[in-house]
Amino acid sequence: MIKAVKNIVRQHEGKLTSALRLANGGHGLGRLPEARVPDATTTMVCGFCSTGCGLNVHLKDQRAVGMTPATEYPVNLGMACPKGWEALEVLKADDRATQPYLRKPSGKLEPVDWDRAMRTFVDEFKSIQAKHGPDSLAFISTGQIPTEEMAFLGSLAKFGMGIRHGDGNTRQCMATSVVAYKQAFGFDAPPYTYADFEASDVLVFIGANPCIAHPIMWERVLRNPNDPRIVVIDPRKTETAIAASNHLPINPKSDLTLLYAMARELIGQGLVDEEFVRSHTHDFDLFAAHLETFTLERAEEVSGIPADEIRRIAEMIGRGERVSFWWTMGVNQSYEGVRVAQAIINIALMTGNIGQPGTGANSITGQCNAMGSRLFSNTTNLLGGRDFTHESDRQTVADILNIDARRIPDQNGWAYDQIIEGIALDKIKGLWIIATNTVHSWINQKHARAMLDKLDFLVVQDMYHSTETAAQADLVLPAAGWGEKEGTFINSERRIGPLKRVAAPPGQAMADFHIFKLVAHYWGCDELFSEWNDPADVFESLRELSRNQPCDFTGIGGYEMLDQNGGIQWPYRSESGDDAQERRLFEDGRFYHADGKARFCFDQPKPMPEPPDMKYPLVLLTGRGTASQWHTQTRTGKSAILRKLYPQSIYVEINHADGERFEIEHGKTIIVESRRHRIRAKSFLTNTVRPGQIFIPMHYETVNRLTRADFDPYSRQPSYKACAVAIRNVHYTDVDEEE
Ligand code: SF4
């Protein structure tokens, strides 16, 4: 490592000068001579899912030697799922990226030092900009890094490097909820606290399977003392559906019609909270008129749920004292997800189930810091939930960051799918991907792979050099992971929680924060970020950026205060003096639109983009497989314990009737084919899927070779949940075909 790089690292590591030594060959979970966390037990939030559990990390010689769930942390109350228990183990994997790798003319990725890596990165990106214009570069960020790092990346790329197009992998999971809330409430604001799981007397889960996707949230449901009714609306008989009082196994993508019919029934039965609607909402009359044709009979025909059952559930909702509605990817990952989410919001509004304990139209987020990304990644929103197209917003941000407002783009950048299509159209030539595995997770994977291959230069910044995306990179930058750096995450209930440095990154790997600092230096824009020498500096800026926004957390004094309070939910204003533990939104019935009223948003349901037909007679559903798997298994696949808790090879759930129909036996390798590709998977005959549908967990590398690239028009979120496929036994002629 040459002197210049050492200086940058020293300068940016501040008190953690030991990072220099680590960057020169320190390994694994070695001693941290100047770590901020002394020997003892320290509490930090988990780095997998958005539940944001508190984990007690036990230290010896300033080295993390064990971990237990934190009993006092207000989120998980002493519980953790298997992923949380194994969070330290996945840091020790052999395929950690320990130094930068550059693709050489031979085609092989070979190790280089940081100086060479940074010079190459900057030379390649600047020459692309010079040749093809500033908009020929893009970045794809993530919901997996601390908010401070997201904000740094988004600011560096957009204000420093002149890269307008940037998006996050949160587009794949939460964009729908963001748009739904913004349009309905005036700001992206999930209104609940986890205490609401325990206070409802009716809980309605739509396209959500918390038993395995958010198991600690489900534990909170189980603590509910009210003997609540639990309604699950989901095509599959999921683990949650099995535990529910009522399961409505709807036909795929019939949710919008079903929810409109329930809303119509609520009106018909006189179960609308008229006072709440009159005082706190707009456009209810228009919505009521829209509902006229959504009869129970129509809903029965479309959804497959008997009219009487729909009526009963509507009545249960209308007569419930405290009804909460919870949704996640089954709603969000749809070509009409925004309107489905808003149909849920509409029912909560019209029944007055919002702002009170045990109520709410509540989207459950996916990644550990998707909520941080939604507010501070500087991708779809300008920092703090602001708008790039508003001059006053740009000026406010420029003033807080002490930069020239002309550096801030006055247009929105492209969404993820537009960036991928921008490559197809030869408009995007250079791409920087940070902590996400596009090649595995993006919809219609074959196309995504081809697009990344088409780039002039692809930079991948990741903990592991072995991801499918890193394998296609021209340059791999080795990043520290959860537990190897500081910052904050924001969980599903808007709780800002601390992340701590309890282990050393391996080899020359560095915190993303320091990599961004290096990039800024080599790019020549480090002056812009001269006040950000530590994640805590960025946190200070974020506090100011939140001021007078709905997410205002100017009352949080710093990381220590988060520690003392078990995280703090936004908003937490400096003058509030609130109880730091729990904060539900809209308790006063005021929403974030200028008039303080929520909006009813609605539309006509649209047909499924690729319905089943003679050639592809089945609908493919995708989703989470087990509580032990996380997304593309980049991390969970590294734990020997977690690997024992789920099937290692891809499998497909098929109803027994379809097994008979297509002469497929249980446990055989079969072909699953869509118009995009064909894959092999092991058959699993079961009644958890209904005839005409199959299910494949999303965690296996080949599943997205089948999916079709359809998007919600408002949120541009991919519709992973339904495309047409066929299944058959393997033919001897398949041997030589590409699969
Ligand atoms: Fe971590 Fe989520 Fe499991 Fe909690 S539920 S331990 S946050 S993965």
Boltz pocket constraint, residues with backbone or C-beta under 6 A from the ligand:
constraints:
  - pocket:
      binder: B
      contacts: [[A, 46], [A, 47], [A, 48], [A, 49], [A, 50], [A, 51], [A, 52], [A, 53], [A, 76], [A, 79], [A, 80], [A, 81], [A, 82], [A, 83], [A, 84], [A, 85], [A, 213], [A, 214], [A, 215], [A, 216], [A, 217]]
      max_distance: 6.0
